[in-house]
Amino acid sequence: MHIYELVHVDECFEEIDKILREEHWPEVGQHKDLPIDMDWPKYFALQELGKLKCYTIRAPLNESFNTMPLIGYAFYIVDFHLHYKTVKMAQQDILYVRKAHRGIGREFIDWIDKGLKEEGVILSIHHVKPYFDWSHMLEEKGYVFSEKIFSRRLD
């Protein structure tokens, strides 16, 4: 049994930061020479404005639910689209499920989508790294390939 929660980022950012540094960034970070350094105060500010949604998954380690380690997290920036000002959208900022629990990702996204829809979100957008491609899972859920994004180092 997994516990899904919509939480305040200030309740779990230290746990997330540890997993991000030790597992997430080493696995999917593109620019390894740029150290991960989350701007937590900006995330807190976005949450205070109602524009950040922080979702977590926890798994009980025992039957009494005494210990509930974090096994996944997702942040979405939620706001009205700049091109379609009446369309509320959710842009996935970060999403990670720890390796030992990867099968739960489909259910986690379904749960998030349901919550976003209940909040009036019309358009949900995900980004997927070309070298860590899980787009097949999104396509199975009805997401469509809609844009390519390119980056270039200028330093």
TORMIVEX-394482 format. One record per residue: x, y, z of N, C-alpha, C in turn. Coordinates in steps of 0.2 Angstrom, whole numbers, padded with zeros to 4 digits, always signed. Atoms other than C-alpha are relative to their C-alpha. Last residue first. Layout:
residues N
XYZXYZXYZ/...
END
This chain:
residues 155
-0006-0002-0004+0147+0147-0105+0007-0002-0004/-0003-0006+0003+0133+0147-0118+0006+0002+0004/-0004-0003-0005+0127+0129-0116+0003+0006-0003/-0007-0001+0003+0113+0125-0128+0004+0003+0006/-0004-0004-0005+0096+0118-0124+0007+0001-0003/-0007+0001+0001+0082+0111-0136+0004+0005+0005/-0003-0006-0004+0064+0108-0132+0008-0001-0001/-0007+0002-0002+0053+0097-0144+0003+0007+0003/-0005-0005+0001+0034+0100-0144+0007-0003+0002/+0002-0007+0003+0018+0091-0144+0005+0005-0001/-0006-0003+0001+0020+0072-0141-0002+0007-0003/-0003+0000+0007+0003+0067-0135+0006+0004+0000/-0004-0006+0002-0003+0062-0118+0003-0001-0007/+0004-0005+0004-0017+0049-0118+0004+0006-0001/+0005-0004-0004-0011+0038-0103-0004+0005-0004/+0005+0005-0002-0002+0025-0114-0005+0004+0004/+0004+0002+0006+0007+0040-0122-0005-0005+0002/+0005-0006+0001+0013+0046-0105-0004-0002-0006/+0005+0000-0005+0020+0028-0102-0005+0006+0000/+0005+0005+0002+0029+0028-0119-0006-0001+0006/+0005-0003+0003+0037+0045-0114-0006-0006-0002/+0006+0004-0003+0048+0036-0101-0006+0003-0004/+0006-0001+0004+0064+0042-0110-0005-0005+0003/+0004+0004-0005+0079+0044-0099-0007+0001-0002/-0004+0006-0002+0092+0049-0113-0003-0003+0006/-0001+0004+0005+0079+0060-0122+0005-0006+0002/-0007+0000+0003+0074+0068-0106+0001-0005-0005/-0003+0007-0001+0055+0069-0103+0007+0001-0004/-0006+0000+0004+0045+0085-0100+0003-0007+0001/-0006+0004-0002+0027+0084-0095+0006+0001-0004/-0006+0001+0004+0012+0096-0098+0006-0003+0004/-0006+0003-0004-0005+0095-0090+0006-0001-0005/-0006+0002+0004-0019+0106-0099+0006-0002+0005/+0002+0002+0007-0036+0109-0092+0005-0004-0004/-0006+0000+0005-0032+0111-0073-0003-0003-0007/+0001-0004+0006-0048+0115-0064+0005+0001-0005/-0001-0007-0002-0043+0110-0046-0001+0004-0007/+0005-0002-0005-0052+0093-0048+0001+0007+0001/+0006-0001+0003-0042+0090-0064-0005+0003+0004/+0000-0006+0004-0026+0093-0055-0006+0001-0003/+0000-0006-0004-0031+0080-0042+0001+0007-0004/+0007+0000-0003-0036+0067-0055+0000+0006+0004/+0004-0002+0005-0019+0070-0065-0007+0001+0003/-0002-0007+0001-0009+0068-0049-0005+0003-0005/+0003-0003-0006-0018+0051-0045+0001+0008+0000/+0007+0000+0000-0015+0045-0063-0003+0004+0006/+0002-0005+0005+0003+0051-0062-0008+0000-0001/-0002-0007-0003+0006+0041-0046-0002+0005-0005/+0006-0001-0005-0003+0025-0053+0001+0007+0003/+0006+0000+0004+0009+0025-0068-0006+0002+0004/+0001-0007+0003+0024+0029-0057-0006+0001-0004/+0005-0004-0003+0021+0014-0045-0001+0007-0004/+0007+0002+0003+0031+0002-0056-0005+0004+0003/+0002-0003+0006+0047+0012-0052-0007-0002-0003/+0007+0000+0000+0048+0007-0034-0003+0003-0006/+0004+0007-0003+0065+0000-0031-0007+0001-0001/-0001+0006+0004+0072+0014-0043-0004-0006+0003/-0006+0004-0002+0065+0029-0033+0000-0007-0004/+0002+0006-0004+0051+0038-0042+0007-0004+0001/-0004+0005-0001+0055+0056-0048-0003-0006+0004/+0004+0007-0002+0046+0070-0055+0005-0005+0000/-0005+0006-0002+0052+0088-0057-0005-0006+0002/-0007-0003-0001+0044+0104-0065+0005-0006+0002/-0004+0004-0005+0028+0097-0072+0007+0003+0000/-0007+0002+0003+0019+0111-0080+0004-0004+0005/-0004+0002-0004+0000+0112-0075+0007-0002-0003/-0005+0006+0002-0011+0122-0085+0004-0002+0006/-0004+0002-0005-0027+0133-0082+0004-0006-0002/-0002+0007-0001-0034+0139-0098+0005-0001+0005/+0006+0003-0004-0043+0156-0098+0002-0008+0001/+0001-0003-0007-0027+0166-0103-0006-0003+0004/+0007+0001+0000-0023+0155-0118-0002+0002+0007/+0003+0000+0006-0006+0160-0123-0007-0001+0000/-0001-0006+0003+0001+0164-0106-0003+0001-0007/-0005+0000+0006-0007+0149-0099+0001+0007-0003/+0004-0001+0006-0016+0151-0082+0006+0001-0005/+0002-0007+0001-0006+0144-0067-0004+0000-0007/+0007-0001+0003+0000+0128-0060-0002+0007+0000/+0001-0007+0000+0019+0124-0058-0007+0001-0003/+0003-0002+0006+0020+0105-0054-0001+0008+0001/+0002-0007-0001+0032+0097-0042-0003+0002-0007/+0001-0004+0006+0033+0078-0041-0002+0007+0002/+0003-0007-0001+0039+0066-0028-0001+0003-0007/+0001-0004+0006+0043+0048-0025-0002+0007+0001/-0003+0004+0005+0049+0035-0012-0001+0003-0007/+0002-0003+0006+0048+0045+0004+0003-0004-0006/-0005-0003+0004+0050+0033+0019-0003+0003-0007/+0003-0001+0007+0035+0030+0030+0005+0004-0004/-0005-0003+0004+0040+0023+0047-0002+0000-0008/-0005-0004-0004+0028+0019+0060+0005+0004-0004/-0001-0007+0004+0015+0013+0048+0004+0005+0004/+0003-0005-0005+0010-0001+0061+0001+0007-0003/+0007+0000+0000+0012-0014+0047-0003+0005+0004/+0002+0005-0004+0030-0010+0043-0008+0001+0001/-0005+0006-0001+0040-0001+0031-0002-0005+0004/-0002+0002-0007+0026+0010+0025+0005-0006+0000/+0001+0007-0001+0028+0017+0008+0001-0002+0007/-0004+0003-0006+0027+0036+0004-0002-0008+0000/+0002+0007-0001+0022+0045-0012+0005-0003+0006/-0004+0005-0003+0023+0064-0013-0003-0007+0000/+0003+0006-0001+0015+0078-0023+0005-0005+0003/-0005+0005-0002+0020+0096-0022-0003-0006+0002/+0003+0006-0003+0009+0108-0031+0005-0005+0001/-0004+0006+0000+0016+0126-0034-0004-0006+0003/-0002+0002+0007+0006+0141-0040+0004-0006+0000/+0004+0006+0003-0004+0144-0025+0001-0002-0006/+0004-0003+0005+0005+0161-0021-0005-0005-0003/+0004-0005-0004+0012+0153-0005-0005+0004-0005/+0005+0004-0004+0018+0138-0015-0005+0005+0003/+0005+0003+0005+0027+0149-0028-0006-0003+0004/+0003-0006+0002+0036+0158-0013-0006-0002-0005/+0004-0002-0006+0041+0141-0005-0005+0006-0002/+0005+0005+0000+0048+0136-0022-0005+0001+0006/+0005-0001+0005+0057+0152-0023-0005-0005-0001/+0004-0006-0001+0064+0150-0006-0004+0001-0005/+0006+0002-0004+0070+0132-0011-0004+0006+0002/+0002-0007-0003+0081+0138-0025-0006-0001+0004/+0007-0002+0000+0088+0120-0028-0001+0007+0003/+0001-0005-0005+0106+0118-0031-0006+0003+0000/+0007-0002-0001+0111+0104-0042+0000+0004+0006/+0003+0004-0006+0129+0105-0046-0007+0002+0001/+0004-0006-0003+0133+0111-0064-0003-0004+0006/-0004-0005-0003+0147+0099-0070-0003+0006+0003/-0003+0002-0006+0135+0085-0072+0005+0005+0003/-0006-0003-0001+0125+0094-0085+0004-0001+0006/-0004+0000+0006+0112+0082-0090+0006+0003+0000/-0002-0007+0001+0105+0077-0073+0004+0000-0007/+0002-0003+0006+0096+0060-0075+0002+0007-0001/+0003+0005+0005+0103+0047-0063-0002+0004-0007/-0005+0004+0003+0116+0058-0053-0003-0005-0006/-0005-0004+0004+0102+0071-0051+0005-0005-0003/+0003-0002+0005+0089+0058-0044+0005+0004-0005/+0003+0005+0005+0099+0047-0033-0002+0004-0006/-0003+0007+0000+0110+0056-0020-0002-0005-0005/-0008-0001+0000+0107+0075-0023+0003-0007-0001/-0002-0004+0006+0088+0073-0027+0008+0000-0001/+0001+0005+0005+0086+0060-0013+0002+0003-0007/-0005+0006-0001+0094+0072+0000-0001-0005-0006/-0007-0002+0001+0084+0087-0007+0005-0005+0000/-0001+0000+0008+0068+0078-0007+0007+0002-0002/+0000+0007+0002+0070+0074+0012+0001-0001-0008/-0007+0003-0002+0075+0092+0016+0000-0008-0003/-0005-0002+0005+0060+0098+0005+0007-0003+0002/-0004+0006+0003+0047+0088+0014+0006+0002-0004/+0001+0006-0004+0036+0099+0025+0005-0005-0002/-0004-0001-0005+0042+0115+0016+0000-0005+0005/-0007+0002+0002+0035+0108+0000+0004+0002+0006/-0003-0006+0001+0017+0109+0007+0008-0002-0001/-0003-0003-0007+0009+0092+0004+0003+0007-0002/-0002-0007+0002-0002+0084-0009+0002+0003+0006/+0002-0006-0003-0001+0066-0003+0002+0006-0004/+0000-0006+0005-0001+0048-0010-0002+0006+0004/+0003-0006-0003+0002+0034+0003+0002+0006-0005/-0004-0006+0001+0007+0017-0005-0005+0006+0002/+0004-0006+0000+0000+0000+0000+0004+0006+0000/
END
